[in-house]
Amino acid sequence: MSNTKIRIKEFLSKYFRNHDLQDDEDIFSLGFVNSLFAMQLVMFLEKEFAIKIENKDLDLSNFMSINAINKLVESKNVPTP
């Protein structure tokens, strides 16, 4: 597991305490996600990985799972030519 995935999982684990969250598990279907959590997740990602989440990134598919969040973070860390 990549360091990025580990950090994302550690953050999410604070909110999913009684559930062993899998990398491809849909966090929305678990029923723990609300608008406050969504804002906290975006702020965590921006601060933790020094990235900017743009309006165009605010698509549920980018935040559905650890794998999806990891893919979003990695896409933001690709240097622009």
N, C-alpha and C positions, 0 to 999 in steps of 0.2 A: 504494500500500500504506500502510495506517495506521501510525502510530508504534507502536501496541501490537503489531501483527503483526510489524513489523520487530524489536522487542525479543524477542518470542517466538521468531522464526526465528533470531536471533543466539544465543539460549540453546540451542536445539535443535541448531544447527549444530555446537556443540562436541562433541556426541555422535554426529552423523551426518556426520563429516568428509568421507568419500569419496562423499557422496551429495548432490545438489542437491535438497533437500526442497521439494516443491511445497505450496502452501497447503491443498490438499484431499487430500493423500496420507495414507493410514492408517499412522501411525508404528508401530502394533502389528504390522502385517503385515510390516514390514521386519525384525523380529526383534531390534531393539536395546533394547527396553524390558524392564526387570526391576523388581523391587520397589524396589531402591535408587534407580534412575532415577526411578521414579514419585514417591517421597518428595522427591527433589531438585527435581523439576518443581513439585510442590505448594508447597514452601518458596520456590522462586524466584518463583512467581506471587504468593504472599502478600506477600513482601518487596518485589518490584519494583513491584507495582501497589497496594500497601496495601489488600489485600482479605483476607477470611477465607474459606477453603475449608471449607465445612461437610460433615458426613458425608453429607448428602443430595446433595452435589455430586460425590461420589466415584463417579461412573458412568463407565465406559469411554467412552461416547459423548461426554462432555465433554472428553476428552483425546485423541481419535483423530487429530486433524489440527490444523494451525495455525489453520484457520478455526474449528474447534470450540472450541479453547482461547480464541481471541479472543472468540467469542460468550459464553463463560462469564465472562471478565474484564469484558466490556462489561455483562453482566447484573448483575454485582456492583457496578459503578460507577454504576448508576442510583440516583438519590436516592430514598429512601423517602418517600412522601407523609405 
